Amino acid sequence: MQHSVNEDAKVTSETPAVQPSSPSVPKLDRERSLNLTYGIASEDKIEAINRLLYASYHPDEPITNHLGLYKGPGSIPDADRRVRSSIKRNLSLFVYDSNGVEIGVCVNNGYYRHDVVDPAYKVYLAVHKELRSSNTHLFDQIKTDKLFCISMVGVDPAYRSKGVATDLIRRSVLLAGTMGFTGLMTEATGAFSQKAFRRLGMVKTSSIVYRDFEYDGRKPFAEMNPVHPELAMMKKKFFQSCLKHIL
């Protein structure tokens, strides 16, 4: 918590001047009383997972939006297959309301050194693949063969602007630590997601400017919304000391 100073307090020669504090890293908000609980998002809950992703993630994700892939629930089967494959690794998290109903999900995956359809979706995969190909050095930088990958976050629209998505991401960082990962990465597709990850201490390593990206002899993102100019690879080396920033 940042320290607040009483403006009415008198500063005397016996009272040390209050030094301006540097911005604090956001922590889990214990002041909110939403009666939420958390658990691993397992494969048997795939319908609930996709319900949440199609409620908020897919309609708002900049690349999906630009390519016109979202046409309602179940309209992006290639994404559904990626989600099902990720869920099998038991690294993803649900948040439940007080009645045990899933209201949010953070789909996470492992990104391993050896990992390096719909024609429209191929463009989605191609730009992500190019970004990953230019960032294989992260494994050497962090001295690991695996990175915890934060992929997709979906929240019930009724719970938006309550900090649920950010809380899911923070708890995913905790899960990464308990599962033995020493590094985190994400591919932030828009300005808003990049801002959210920066607040959690992740730093941009490189990016692809959408308007410059070429695929199959054309520039599919030439008319991309300028609010979201780039796809950014963001990382964070994970130490046990990271926990003090999010607990």
Backbone as numpy.savetxt, mean C-alpha at the origin, in Angstrom:
# Nx Ny Nz CAx CAy CAz Cx Cy Cz
3.21 10.80 19.50 2.36 11.99 19.50 3.25 13.23 19.50
2.90 14.23 18.71 3.64 15.47 18.75 3.26 16.22 20.01
4.23 16.91 20.60 3.97 17.67 21.82 3.29 18.98 21.45
2.28 19.35 22.20 1.64 20.64 21.99 2.07 21.57 23.12
2.16 22.87 22.82 2.63 23.85 23.79 1.49 24.78 24.14
1.25 24.98 25.45 0.22 25.90 25.90 0.67 27.32 25.59
-0.09 28.00 24.75 0.31 29.34 24.33 0.27 30.34 25.48
-0.48 30.01 26.55 -0.59 30.93 27.68 0.54 30.74 28.68
1.32 29.68 28.51 2.39 29.41 29.46 3.49 30.46 29.32
4.04 30.90 30.44 5.10 31.90 30.43 6.45 31.21 30.40
7.31 31.71 29.54 8.65 31.18 29.45 9.57 32.11 30.24
10.21 31.57 31.26 11.11 32.36 32.09 12.53 31.86 31.88
13.46 32.51 32.55 14.85 32.11 32.42 15.08 30.73 32.99
14.16 30.30 33.89 14.30 28.98 34.49 13.59 27.91 33.67
12.88 28.31 32.65 12.13 27.36 31.82 12.82 27.21 30.48
13.32 26.03 30.15 14.01 25.85 28.88 13.06 26.08 27.71
13.57 26.71 26.69 12.74 26.95 25.50 12.36 25.63 24.86
11.13 25.58 24.38 10.65 24.36 23.73 11.19 24.32 22.31
11.91 23.27 21.97 12.47 23.14 20.64 11.41 22.59 19.70
11.32 23.13 18.49 10.34 22.60 17.54 10.62 21.14 17.24
9.58 20.35 17.29 9.75 18.92 17.06 9.63 18.61 15.58
10.37 17.59 15.15 10.27 17.17 13.76 8.98 16.39 13.58
8.44 16.37 12.36 7.19 15.65 12.12 7.29 14.20 12.57
6.31 13.76 13.30 6.33 12.39 13.81 5.78 11.44 12.77
6.23 10.19 12.83 5.70 9.17 11.95 4.35 8.73 12.49
3.31 8.68 11.66 1.99 8.28 12.16 2.04 6.90 12.80
1.32 6.77 13.88 1.28 5.50 14.60 -0.14 4.97 14.64
-0.27 3.73 15.11 -1.60 3.16 15.23 -2.42 4.05 16.15
-3.61 4.40 15.70 -4.45 5.35 16.42 -5.31 4.61 17.44
-4.89 4.67 18.71 -5.64 3.98 19.75 -6.81 4.82 20.26
-6.91 6.06 19.81 -7.99 6.92 20.28 -9.30 6.63 19.56
-9.20 6.01 18.40 -10.42 5.70 17.67 -11.08 4.47 18.27
-12.37 4.55 18.44 -13.10 3.45 19.06 -14.06 2.86 18.05
-13.51 2.14 17.06 -14.34 1.55 16.02 -14.63 0.07 16.30
-14.08 -0.46 17.39 -14.28 -1.86 17.75 -13.90 -2.79 16.60
-12.73 -2.56 16.03 -12.27 -3.36 14.91 -11.33 -4.46 15.36
-11.35 -5.56 14.65 -10.42 -6.66 14.88 -9.77 -7.04 13.54
-8.68 -7.81 13.61 -7.90 -8.10 12.42 -7.60 -9.59 12.32
-7.39 -10.06 11.11 -7.05 -11.46 10.90 -6.51 -11.69 9.51
-5.89 -12.84 9.29 -5.35 -13.20 7.99 -6.50 -13.40 7.00
-6.35 -12.83 5.82 -7.34 -13.01 4.75 -6.98 -14.29 4.00
-7.77 -15.34 4.18 -7.47 -16.65 3.61 -8.25 -16.89 2.33
-7.84 -17.92 1.60 -8.41 -18.20 0.29 -9.90 -18.53 0.34
-10.37 -19.08 1.46 -11.79 -19.43 1.55 -12.67 -18.18 1.67
-12.04 -17.01 1.82 -12.78 -15.75 1.92 -12.61 -14.91 0.65
-12.34 -15.56 -0.48 -12.04 -14.83 -1.70 -13.19 -13.94 -2.14
-14.44 -14.35 -1.89 -15.58 -13.53 -2.29 -15.60 -12.21 -1.52
-15.32 -12.28 -0.22 -15.29 -11.07 0.60 -14.12 -10.18 0.18
-13.00 -10.79 -0.16 -11.83 -10.03 -0.59 -12.15 -9.24 -1.87
-12.71 -9.93 -2.84 -13.04 -9.27 -4.11 -14.17 -8.25 -3.94
-15.09 -8.51 -3.03 -16.16 -7.53 -2.78 -15.56 -6.20 -2.35
-14.58 -6.26 -1.47 -13.96 -5.03 -0.98 -13.08 -4.37 -2.04
-12.35 -5.17 -2.81 -11.49 -4.60 -3.85 -12.32 -3.94 -4.95
-13.44 -4.56 -5.30 -14.28 -3.97 -6.34 -15.11 -2.80 -5.81
-15.20 -2.68 -4.49 -15.94 -1.55 -3.92 -15.12 -0.28 -3.93
-13.78 -0.40 -3.81 -12.98 0.83 -3.72 -11.66 0.78 -4.47
-10.93 -0.35 -4.41 -9.61 -0.35 -5.03 -9.68 -0.29 -6.55
-10.35 -1.24 -7.17 -10.37 -1.29 -8.63 -10.98 -0.05 -9.29
-12.09 0.49 -8.77 -12.66 1.68 -9.43 -11.76 2.91 -9.35
-10.93 2.99 -8.30 -10.14 4.20 -8.07 -8.68 4.08 -8.50
-8.19 2.88 -8.73 -6.77 2.69 -9.05 -6.48 3.37 -10.39
-5.47 4.27 -10.45 -5.26 5.11 -11.63 -5.06 4.36 -12.95
-4.26 3.29 -12.96 -4.02 2.58 -14.22 -5.29 1.88 -14.69
-5.95 1.17 -13.78 -7.19 0.48 -14.12 -8.23 1.47 -14.63
-8.30 2.62 -13.97 -9.26 3.64 -14.37 -8.95 4.16 -15.77
-7.67 4.45 -16.03 -7.28 4.99 -17.33 -7.54 4.00 -18.47
-7.28 2.71 -18.22 -7.46 1.69 -19.26 -8.91 1.26 -19.41
-9.78 1.72 -18.53 -11.19 1.36 -18.61 -11.46 -0.10 -18.30
-10.64 -0.69 -17.45 -10.79 -2.11 -17.13 -11.96 -2.39 -16.20
-12.24 -1.45 -15.31 -13.31 -1.68 -14.33 -14.68 -1.42 -14.96
-15.53 -2.45 -14.94 -16.89 -2.32 -15.47 -17.90 -2.92 -14.50
-17.53 -2.95 -13.23 -18.40 -3.51 -12.21 -17.77 -4.74 -11.58
-18.40 -5.30 -10.55 -17.87 -6.47 -9.85 -17.57 -7.63 -10.79
-16.38 -8.23 -10.63 -15.99 -9.38 -11.43 -15.56 -9.06 -12.84
-15.35 -7.81 -13.16 -15.06 -7.42 -14.55 -13.57 -7.48 -14.91
-12.69 -7.80 -13.94 -11.25 -7.85 -14.22 -10.72 -9.24 -13.81
-11.03 -10.28 -14.58 -10.64 -11.64 -14.19 -9.14 -11.83 -14.03
-8.34 -11.08 -14.81 -6.89 -11.21 -14.67 -6.44 -10.72 -13.29
-7.03 -9.65 -12.81 -6.72 -9.16 -11.46 -7.20 -10.15 -10.41
-8.37 -10.75 -10.65 -8.89 -11.73 -9.70 -7.93 -12.91 -9.55
-7.33 -13.34 -10.66 -6.38 -14.46 -10.59 -5.13 -14.05 -9.82
-4.66 -12.82 -10.01 -3.51 -12.34 -9.25 -3.81 -12.29 -7.76
-5.00 -11.85 -7.43 -5.39 -11.78 -6.03 -5.43 -13.17 -5.41
-6.05 -14.12 -6.11 -6.14 -15.48 -5.57 -4.75 -16.08 -5.36
-3.84 -15.82 -6.28 -2.47 -16.33 -6.14 -1.78 -15.71 -4.94
-2.00 -14.40 -4.71 -1.38 -13.71 -3.57 -1.93 -14.22 -2.25
-3.24 -14.42 -2.19 -3.89 -14.82 -0.94 -3.36 -16.16 -0.45
-2.96 -17.04 -1.35 -2.48 -18.36 -0.97 -1.25 -18.30 -0.06
-0.54 -17.18 -0.07 0.68 -17.07 0.75 0.39 -16.65 2.18
-0.88 -16.39 2.49 -1.28 -16.06 3.88 -0.53 -14.85 4.44
-0.35 -13.83 3.61 0.31 -12.60 4.04 -0.65 -11.40 4.04
-1.90 -11.65 3.66 -2.87 -10.56 3.53 -3.74 -10.45 4.78
-4.29 -9.24 4.99 -5.01 -8.97 6.23 -6.43 -8.48 5.98
-7.36 -8.96 6.83 -8.72 -8.44 6.91 -8.84 -7.54 8.13
-9.75 -6.58 8.06 -10.21 -5.88 9.26 -11.71 -6.10 9.33
-12.19 -6.44 10.54 -13.60 -6.77 10.78 -14.25 -5.71 11.67
-15.54 -5.48 11.45 -16.27 -4.59 12.35 -16.70 -5.37 13.60
-17.45 -4.73 14.48 -17.82 -5.36 15.75 -18.74 -6.55 15.58
-19.35 -6.69 14.39 -20.21 -7.83 14.10 -19.50 -8.94 13.34
-18.19 -8.79 13.14 -17.42 -9.81 12.45 -17.53 -9.76 10.94
-17.99 -8.62 10.41 -18.12 -8.45 8.95 -16.84 -7.83 8.41
-16.33 -8.37 7.30 -15.12 -7.84 6.69 -15.40 -6.45 6.10
-14.65 -5.46 6.56 -14.85 -4.09 6.04 -13.62 -3.55 5.33
-12.53 -4.30 5.34 -11.32 -3.85 4.66 -10.36 -5.00 4.45
-9.55 -4.91 3.40 -8.55 -5.95 3.14 -7.30 -5.30 2.57
-6.15 -5.80 2.98 -4.87 -5.40 2.42 -4.24 -6.64 1.81
-4.18 -6.69 0.49 -3.63 -7.85 -0.21 -2.11 -7.69 -0.30
-1.40 -8.60 0.32 0.06 -8.57 0.35 0.62 -9.81 -0.31
1.88 -9.73 -0.69 2.51 -10.85 -1.37 3.99 -10.83 -1.07
4.67 -11.87 -1.46 6.12 -11.88 -1.39 6.67 -11.56 -2.77
7.72 -10.78 -2.82 8.41 -10.46 -4.08 9.79 -11.08 -3.97
10.05 -12.07 -4.82 11.26 -12.87 -4.69 12.23 -12.59 -5.83
13.49 -12.77 -5.56 14.53 -12.45 -6.54 14.31 -13.21 -7.85
13.78 -14.45 -7.82 13.62 -15.23 -9.05 12.32 -14.90 -9.81
11.43 -14.06 -9.25 10.21 -13.67 -9.97 10.53 -12.56 -10.96
11.16 -12.55 -11.58 11.33 -11.30 -12.34 10.39 -11.46 -13.59
-5.36 -13.78 -21.77 -5.60 -12.61 -20.92 -6.22 -11.54 -21.79
-6.41 -10.59 -20.86 -7.09 -9.48 -21.55 -6.02 -8.58 -22.14
-6.10 -8.24 -23.45 -5.06 -7.39 -24.03 -4.86 -6.09 -23.27
-5.94 -5.50 -22.78 -5.82 -4.24 -22.03 -5.07 -4.47 -20.72
-5.28 -5.61 -20.09 -4.62 -5.89 -18.82 -3.13 -6.15 -19.02
-2.75 -6.58 -20.22 -1.33 -6.79 -20.49 -0.54 -5.50 -20.33
-1.18 -4.38 -20.65 -0.51 -3.09 -20.47 -0.28 -2.83 -19.00
-1.27 -3.15 -18.16 -1.16 -3.00 -16.71 0.05 -3.80 -16.21
0.14 -5.06 -16.65 1.24 -5.91 -16.22 2.58 -5.43 -16.76
2.58 -4.92 -18.00 3.83 -4.53 -18.65 4.51 -3.36 -17.94
3.74 -2.36 -17.53 4.35 -1.20 -16.88 4.88 -1.59 -15.50
4.17 -2.48 -14.81 4.66 -2.96 -13.51 5.93 -3.80 -13.71
5.94 -4.64 -14.75 7.11 -5.49 -15.00 8.33 -4.65 -15.30
8.16 -3.59 -16.08 9.30 -2.72 -16.41 9.85 -2.06 -15.16
8.96 -1.64 -14.25 9.41 -1.01 -13.01 10.19 -2.00 -12.17
9.69 -3.23 -12.06 10.40 -4.23 -11.26 11.75 -4.58 -11.88
11.78 -4.67 -13.19 13.03 -5.02 -13.87 14.13 -4.00 -13.60
13.75 -2.77 -13.38 14.75 -1.72 -13.13 15.08 -1.58 -11.65
14.50 -2.45 -10.82 14.74 -2.33 -9.38 15.19 -3.64 -8.73
15.77 -4.54 -9.53 16.24 -5.79 -8.95 17.39 -5.58 -7.97
18.04 -4.41 -8.05 19.14 -4.11 -7.13 18.66 -3.97 -5.68
17.35 -3.84 -5.47 16.84 -3.70 -4.11 17.21 -4.91 -3.25
17.23 -6.10 -3.86 17.57 -7.30 -3.09 18.99 -7.20 -2.54
19.91 -6.68 -3.34 21.29 -6.52 -2.87 21.40 -5.39 -1.85
20.67 -4.31 -2.06 20.70 -3.19 -1.12 20.23 -3.61 0.26
19.16 -4.39 0.29 18.57 -4.79 1.58 19.15 -6.11 2.07
19.99 -6.74 1.21 20.66 -8.00 1.56 19.64 -9.09 1.90
18.76 -9.34 0.94 17.73 -10.36 1.12 17.36 -10.93 -0.23
16.68 -12.07 -0.21 16.16 -12.66 -1.45 14.64 -12.55 -1.53
14.05 -11.90 -0.53 12.59 -11.76 -0.55 12.19 -10.42 0.07
11.18 -9.82 -0.49 10.64 -8.56 0.02 9.14 -8.73 0.25
8.65 -8.12 1.29 7.21 -8.11 1.57 6.58 -7.05 0.68
5.61 -7.46 -0.12 5.01 -6.56 -1.11 3.58 -6.19 -0.72
3.35 -4.91 -0.47 2.01 -4.41 -0.21 1.38 -4.08 -1.55
0.29 -4.76 -1.89 -0.21 -4.72 -3.25 -1.50 -3.93 -3.42
-2.59 -4.34 -2.77 -3.89 -3.71 -2.98 -4.59 -3.52 -1.63
-5.28 -2.40 -1.48 -6.05 -2.14 -0.27 -7.48 -1.77 -0.68
-8.44 -2.50 -0.16 -9.84 -2.20 -0.42 -10.60 -2.03 0.88
-11.44 -1.01 0.95 -12.19 -0.71 2.17 -13.65 -0.45 1.82
-14.54 -0.97 2.63 -15.96 -0.70 2.46 -16.16 0.82 2.42
-16.86 1.33 1.39 -17.06 2.79 1.30 -17.65 3.42 2.55
-18.42 2.67 3.33 -19.01 3.21 4.55 -17.95 3.52 5.60
-16.74 2.96 5.44 -15.67 3.16 6.42 -14.53 4.01 5.87
-14.77 4.70 4.78 -13.74 5.57 4.24 -13.52 6.77 5.16
-12.33 7.33 5.07 -11.94 8.52 5.84 -11.94 8.27 7.34
-11.81 7.02 7.74 -11.74 6.68 9.17 -10.37 6.10 9.53
-9.44 6.12 8.58 -8.10 5.60 8.86 -7.96 4.11 8.74
-8.99 3.42 8.22 -8.96 1.96 8.14 -7.87 1.48 7.18
-7.77 2.10 6.00 -6.78 1.67 5.02 -5.36 1.86 5.55
-5.08 3.02 6.14 -3.75 3.27 6.68 -3.42 2.30 7.81
-4.42 1.99 8.63 -4.22 1.06 9.73 -3.89 -0.34 9.20
-4.57 -0.74 8.12 -4.28 -2.04 7.51 -2.84 -2.10 7.00
-2.38 -1.02 6.41 -1.02 -1.00 5.89 -0.02 -1.08 7.03
-0.26 -0.33 8.10 0.65 -0.37 9.26 0.72 -1.77 9.85
-0.42 -2.40 9.97 -0.44 -3.74 10.54 0.18 -4.77 9.59
0.14 -4.48 8.30 0.85 -5.34 7.35 2.36 -5.24 7.56
2.84 -4.04 7.93 4.25 -3.87 8.25 4.60 -4.73 9.47
3.73 -4.72 10.46 3.95 -5.56 11.63 4.00 -7.04 11.25
3.08 -7.45 10.37 3.05 -8.83 9.92 4.34 -9.19 9.19
4.85 -8.27 8.38 6.10 -8.52 7.66 7.23 -8.83 8.64
7.28 -8.07 9.72 8.32 -8.29 10.71 8.20 -9.64 11.39
6.99 -10.02 11.75 6.79 -11.29 12.44 7.02 -12.48 11.51
6.88 -12.26 10.21 7.08 -13.34 9.24 8.53 -13.44 8.77
9.40 -12.59 9.31 10.82 -12.70 9.01 11.30 -11.92 7.80
10.47 -11.06 7.24 10.92 -10.23 6.12 11.80 -9.09 6.65
12.82 -8.75 5.89 13.70 -7.65 6.28 13.55 -6.44 5.37
12.67 -6.54 4.38 12.44 -5.43 3.48 11.01 -5.39 3.00
10.53 -4.18 2.74 9.18 -3.95 2.24 9.26 -3.21 0.93
8.30 -3.49 0.03 8.23 -2.73 -1.21 6.77 -2.61 -1.63
6.52 -1.60 -2.43 5.21 -1.44 -3.04 5.39 -0.70 -4.35
4.45 -0.90 -5.25 4.43 -0.17 -6.51 3.25 0.79 -6.45
3.52 2.01 -6.07 2.47 3.01 -5.85 2.08 3.61 -7.20
0.82 3.41 -7.58 0.38 3.78 -8.92 -0.12 5.21 -9.04
-0.32 5.90 -7.92 -0.85 7.25 -7.99 -0.30 8.16 -6.91
-0.61 9.44 -7.03 -0.11 10.43 -6.09 -0.61 10.18 -4.67
-1.85 9.73 -4.53 -2.42 9.55 -3.20 -1.78 8.37 -2.48
-1.58 7.27 -3.20 -0.95 6.11 -2.57 0.51 6.40 -2.23
1.20 7.15 -3.08 2.58 7.50 -2.78 2.67 8.33 -1.51
1.75 9.24 -1.35 1.73 10.07 -0.15 1.50 9.23 1.09
0.57 8.27 0.99 0.26 7.40 2.14 1.47 6.57 2.53
2.19 6.04 1.55 3.35 5.21 1.86 4.51 6.05 2.38
4.67 7.27 1.89 5.71 8.15 2.44 5.48 8.42 3.91
4.22 8.57 4.30 3.90 8.82 5.70 4.31 7.66 6.59
4.43 6.49 6.01 4.83 5.32 6.78 6.34 5.06 6.68
7.06 6.02 6.12 8.51 5.90 6.09 9.08 5.21 4.87
8.27 4.92 3.86 8.78 4.30 2.66 9.33 5.39 1.73
10.38 5.06 0.99 11.02 6.03 0.11 10.98 5.54 -1.33
10.89 6.48 -2.25 10.85 6.14 -3.67 12.25 5.81 -4.16
12.39 4.70 -4.86 13.69 4.32 -5.42 13.78 4.70 -6.89
12.69 4.59 -7.61 12.66 4.99 -9.01 11.21 5.03 -9.46
10.98 5.50 -10.67 9.61 5.58 -11.16 9.57 5.53 -12.68
8.39 5.28 -13.20 8.13 5.35 -14.64 7.10 6.45 -14.86
7.46 7.42 -15.67 6.52 8.49 -16.00 5.52 7.91 -17.00
4.25 7.95 -16.65 3.24 7.31 -17.47 3.27 7.78 -18.93
3.35 9.07 -19.14 3.24 9.58 -20.51 4.41 9.14 -21.38
5.54 8.72 -20.76 6.71 8.29 -21.52 6.76 6.78 -21.77
5.90 6.03 -21.11 5.95 4.56 -21.20 5.46 4.09 -22.56
6.24 3.21 -23.20 5.87 2.66 -24.50 5.61 1.17 -24.40
4.57 0.75 -25.09 4.21 -0.67 -25.12 3.66 -1.00 -26.50
4.27 -2.00 -27.13 3.81 -2.46 -28.44 3.75 -1.31 -29.46
4.77 -0.44 -29.40 4.88 0.63 -30.37 3.97 1.83 -30.15
3.37 1.92 -28.99 2.51 3.07 -28.71 2.69 3.52 -27.26
2.12 4.64 -26.93 2.18 5.17 -25.57 0.77 5.13 -24.97
0.44 4.03 -24.28 -0.93 3.84 -23.79 -1.36 4.82 -22.71
-0.38 5.49 -22.07 -0.73 6.41 -20.98 -0.49 7.87 -21.36
-0.46 8.15 -22.67 -0.19 9.52 -23.11 -1.22 10.50 -22.58
-2.45 10.05 -22.38 -3.53 10.91 -21.89 -3.87 10.64 -20.43
-2.91 10.09 -19.70 -3.13 9.76 -18.29 -3.47 11.02 -17.49
-4.33 10.87 -16.51 -4.69 11.97 -15.62 -3.42 12.57 -15.01
-3.14 13.84 -15.23 -1.89 14.45 -14.73 -1.79 14.46 -13.21
-2.89 14.22 -12.53 -2.83 14.13 -11.06 -1.94 12.96 -10.65
-1.88 11.93 -11.50 -1.08 10.74 -11.21 -0.01 10.60 -12.30
1.12 11.28 -12.16 2.11 11.33 -13.25 3.00 10.11 -13.37
3.12 9.29 -12.31 4.12 8.23 -12.37 3.74 7.01 -11.55
4.34 5.89 -11.94 4.29 4.65 -11.17 5.60 4.56 -10.41
5.56 4.51 -9.09 6.78 4.60 -8.28 7.04 3.32 -7.50
8.28 2.87 -7.54 8.73 1.79 -6.67 9.15 2.43 -5.35
8.60 1.93 -4.24 8.93 2.46 -2.93 9.38 1.32 -2.03
10.34 1.60 -1.16 10.93 0.55 -0.34 11.08 1.01 1.10
11.32 0.03 1.95 11.67 0.31 3.35 12.43 -0.90 3.87
13.63 -0.67 4.36 14.38 -1.74 5.02 13.78 -1.94 6.39
13.53 -3.17 6.74 12.81 -3.46 7.97 13.77 -3.89 9.08
13.80 -3.09 10.14 14.51 -3.45 11.37 13.47 -3.60 12.46
13.82 -4.28 13.53 12.89 -4.36 14.66 12.56 -2.97 15.18
13.51 -2.03 14.99 13.26 -0.67 15.46 12.12 0.00 14.69
11.76 -0.57 13.50 10.65 -0.01 12.75 9.36 -0.06 13.58
9.29 -1.04 14.46 8.05 -1.22 15.23 7.72 0.01 16.06
8.74 0.73 16.54 8.45 1.87 17.41 7.74 2.99 16.65
7.84 2.99 15.32 7.20 4.02 14.52 5.73 3.75 14.28
5.29 2.50 14.47 3.92 2.17 14.12 3.12 1.62 15.27
3.79 1.28 16.38 3.05 0.75 17.53 2.38 1.87 18.31
